[in-house]
Amino acid sequence: MKKFILSIFMLTAAVFLISGCGKKEDVVKIGVAGPMTGDQAKMGTDFKNGVALAVEEWNAKGGVLNKKIVTLIEDDQHDPKQAVSIANKLVNTDAAGIIGHFNSSCSIPASDVYNRAGIPMISPGSTNPQFTEKGYKGVFRVCGRDDQQGKVGADFVINKLNLKKIAVIHDKTTYGQGLADEFKKFAGKNVEVVYYGGITLGDKDFKTVLISIKQKKPELIYFGGIYPEAGLLVRQAKELGLTAPFMSGDGTIDPKFIEIAGPKAAEGTYLTFSPDAKKIPTAKKFVDDYEKKFGEIGPYSIYAYDAANIMLTAINAANSKDGKAIIEKLHSLEFDGALGKIKFDDKGDVTVAPYIIWITKNGKFEEFYKP
């Protein structure tokens, strides 16, 4: 009798576990990967919030594939090794798609993991050309490329500012050095590069480098990197009496840059980025909803929002969580994003990637020049 009761108990427990696991898996999981902590956490928070808003809207309409959407938030700490680690983790948790990573140095090695698993990824912010040059069909980005924004920056320096001598520095990362090299490649055809060198990511004192640059008397200093180092460089340059303006890319155009540099030192810094989301008609609802829920939008909030909507639209169109089917839809469809119409080419790049010149003025960023 005891054996019979024990058998019934074990059978009941097994049925409960199986049915319980089934309920837990009756969702569509989307991975969100980026620097959620540390000195670049602002970018990770912008990513997370943009995706959260998109998912909230989808779930309010019944989710996707008649299932609730849940996000799996992972912190890569802008470290390539950590990015690979969490990529493997997301693969093992049955994520249907990945929104991330932010840093190219993380997205590129992580893409190897997602590609092997057949899981599509859409980066809202990785701009290094190599990210989509590896031939992986499941790799996409909704932002532009550094060879595009590097050329726009160089053309501005040559044709609008009419400069003859520049200094170029970078943070030695895949993104930072890649962007600096693209800028240098285009600018160097018509402008003398009097200094080229790198700083170490995470350092706080750059005065030795800046003193060397000051001796070369450049008319502009270009920096490839992210806002924590950019802010310190600009502030310390002004402390040393360097009067040449700075120029940088999309990784610097965040209010944190002005906060770190100080409004006075940051004044007049040129930046390459896409047009102001607040002036894009298709983005109005996103901007209103985001600011009501999270406050001021970050530079890449809208890119994360569009990336999430595109991924979920592709899953819905594929009527499946199968990676191959989703990837086919990502390549074949045109998507209506907050940024406007978005379509991917064979490499996974957007077919239209506009970059313009911004300037810091009175403690804020303003659109300055459209090529």
N, C-alpha and C positions, 0 to 999 in steps of 0.2 A: 504493500500500500504506500509506504514511504517513497519507494522508488517511482511508483506511478505519479504521486503528487509532485515529486522533484522533476520528473520528465515534463509534466504539464507546465510547471513553473518556468523551466528552461525554454520550452517551446513558446510560451507567452512572452517571455522576455525577448526572445529572438525576433518574434513578430513585431514587438514594440520598437525594437532597435531599427529594424529594417524600415518600418513605416515612418519612424521618426526621422531617419536619415533621408528618406525620400522627400519628406516635407521640407527639410532644410535645403535640399538641392533644387527645389522647385522655384528657382529664381534665375535671373541672368546677372552674372557677375562681371563687373567692369573694373579693371585695375587702373589705379591712378598713381603714377610714380613721379617723384621729383624731390627737390631739397626741402623737406618739411620742417627741418630744424637747422640751426646754425646760422651763419652770416648771410645765406641766401634764402632763408625761410620765407621771406616776403613773396618771392616768386612761387614757391611751393604752395603758399596759402592762396595766392591768386588762382593757380591751377585748380586747387581743391574746390574753391568757391565757384569757379566757372562751371566745373563738372557737376557740382552739387545742384546748381540752379537748373541745368539741363535735365538731370535725372529726376529732380522734383517735378518738373513739368511733365515729363513722360509718365511718371508714376501716377500723377493726378488724372491722366487720361487712360489709365489701365496698364501701364508698363509697356513691355515689348514681348511679343510672342505670348500674350496673355499671362505674363509672369512679372512679378515685381523686380525692379532693377536694384541691385545693391552695389555699392562701390567698395573696393578694397584699397585703402590708402596706404601707400608704402613710402618710406623715407630713404632716398638714396644718398642723402647728405652731400650731394654733388661729388661723390667719390665713385670712380669707375668700378672698383671691386665690389662695393656695396650695391651698385646698380645691377651687376651680374647676379649677385646673391638674391636680391629681391625679385629679379626677373625669373629665376628658377622657382622661387616661392610662389609667384603669381601663376606660373605655368602649372604648378602642382595643386593650386586651389581652383583649377578649372575656370579661369577667367576667359570670357568669350572675346575680349578685346582689351587693348591697353591704351590709355591716354597718358602719354609721357614718352620719354623723359624730357626735362628741360635742357640740361647741359648736353651738348654734342658729345663730350667725352664720356657721358653715361649712356646716351641713346645708341651710340655706335656699337659698343660691346654688348649691350643688352639686346640689340636687334638680332645678334647671332642666336641667342637663346630663344627668342620668340619665333624666329624663322624656323629653327629646328622643330619647334612644337606646332608650327602652322597657325600661330595666333597673330592676327593683325594688330599693328600698333600705329597710332597717329600721334606724332609729336606736335604740341602747340608751339614749341619754341626752339628746336634744334636746327640751327641754320648752316652748319658746316656742310659743304657740298658732298663730302664722302658718305654722309648718312644715307643718301639715296643712290649712291653710285655703286653699291655692292651687288646690285642685281636681285635683291630680295623683293618678291612680288607683294609681300604683306607689309611693307614699310611705307609710311606716308607722313607728310607734314603739311600743316595748314599755313605755316609761315613761309617766308621767302628763303633765299640762300645767300651765303656770304659773298659769293662771286657777283651777285646782283647788287647787294647793298654796298659792297666795297667799291664797285664801279661808280655808283651814284655819288658816294662820298668823294671819290677822286675827281670826278667830273666837276663837282661843286668847287673843290679847292683850286682846280686848274682854270675853269672857265668863268666862275662867278667871283671868287676871291682873288684870282690872278696871282697866286703865291709862287715863290721860286725855291724856298728852302723849308723843309719840314723834318720833324723827328717822328719816329714810329717806335712805339713800345707795346708790349703785350704781356699777358700773364702766364705764358707758357702752356696754356691749356689748348685742347683741340679747338674749342670755339675761339678763344682770344687770339691765339697765334694765327689760326686760320683766317680770321677776319682781318687782322693786321697785315697778313701776307697778301690777301686779295687787294686790299687798299693800296699797299705798296706796289704791287704788280702794275696796277693801272696808273697810279699817280707818278711812279718813278719814270714813266716814259717822257714826262714833261717837267717834272719837278726834281730838284736835287734832294735826296734823302741824306741829311747830314748826320743822322744818328739812327741806329736800329738796334734794339736790344730787348731783353725780357726782365720781368720782375717775378718774384715768387708769390704765388697765391697764398693769402693769409698773412703775409708780412704787414707791418704797420708803419715802418719807416723807410721812405723811398728817397730820402734827400741826397744820398750819394749818387744815385742815378740822375736825379734832377739837376744836380750841380754839373754833372758831365754834359747834360743836355743844354744847360744854360750857356756853357762855354761855346757851343756850336751856333748859338744865336738863330734858332729856327723861327720861322714866322707862324708856325702852327705845330702843335704836338698831337699826334694821333695815338689813341689808346685802344687796343683790342682787349676787352675783358668785361668784368661785371662791376656793378655799382659800388661794392664795398671798397675795392682797391681804387676805382676811378675817383671816388669822393676824396680819399686820402691824398691821391696824387695831385688833384687840383688844389686842394687846400694847402698842401706843403709847397707846391710850386709858387703860389702867391706869397707864402711866407718867405720864400727865397728871392722874391722880386722878379720872378719870371712873368713877363707880360704877354707872351704868346698865348693865344686862345687854345683851348683843348677841343678835340673832336673825338667822338666815340660812336659806338653802334647801339643796337637794340638792347644789349645787356646792361646798359647804363641808364636808359631812360625810365627811371623810377624815382618817385619822390624821396626815397632813401638816399639817393645820390646827392640831392640838394641838401638834405639834412646832415649828411656826413661832411660834405665840402663846406657847407655854410652858404647861404644865399649870395653873399657878396663875392666869394671866390668862384662860385658856380656860374655867376652871371657871364653870359656870352659863350657858353660851351655849346658847340654844334653836335647834333646827334642824327643818325639815320634811323628811321623807323617808318611804319606805315601811317596813313592818314589818321587823324583824330576820330576815334570811334563815335564820339558825341556829335560829329558832323555827318555821319553816315546815316541816311534815312532808314535803311533796313536794320540798323542797330538800336533805334530809339527804344523799342520795348525792352530789349536786353538791358540797356543802360538804366532805364527806369526801375526795372525789377531788381537788378543787381544792387543798385545803390540803396534801394529801399530795404533790402535784406542784409547786405554786407558792408555798405558804405562805399567810398570812392573806388571805382574800378581800377585795377592795376593794368599795366601794359599788356599782359598776356591773359587776362581774365576772359576776354572775348574770344581769344584763340582757343582756350580750353573749352569754353562753352560750345563753340562751333565744332571742335574736334569730337566732343561727346555726342552732339546731335548727329553728326555725320556717321559716327560708328553705330549709333542706335538705329538710325534710318537704314543703314546697310544690313544690319541684323534683321530688322523687320522685313526688308525687301527680300532677303534670302530665305526668310521664314525658317531660319535654322540658326543654331549656335555653332555650326560647322565652320571652321576657319576658312577653308577653301571657298565655300559658297559666299561668305561675307566678303572676302578679298575680291572675288569676281565682281560683286556689286559695288565695292569701293572704286574699282577701276572703270566701271561702265556707266555709273550714274552721274548726273550733275546735281549738286546739292544747293538748297536755299539756306544760306547762313546769315547770321547777323552782319557779317562782313560783306554780304552780297552773294552772287553766284560763285560756287566753288566746284571746280572739276580737277581731277588729277591726271597727269600725263602717265606714260608707261613706267617712268621711274618712281612715281609716287609724289612728285612735286606738283604744286598748284600751277595751273596754266597761266595765271595772272598773279604777279607778286609786286605790287607797287611799293616803292620806297621814296620817301621825301626827306627833306632836311628840316629838323627842328632846332630850336635854340632855347636856352634857359634865360628867362627874363623875369625880373621882379619875383624871384623865388618860385617860378612855375615854368612849365614847358609850353612853348608855343610853336605852331607850324610856322616855318620861316621861308622855305623855298621848295617849289614843286618843279621837278625837271620837265 
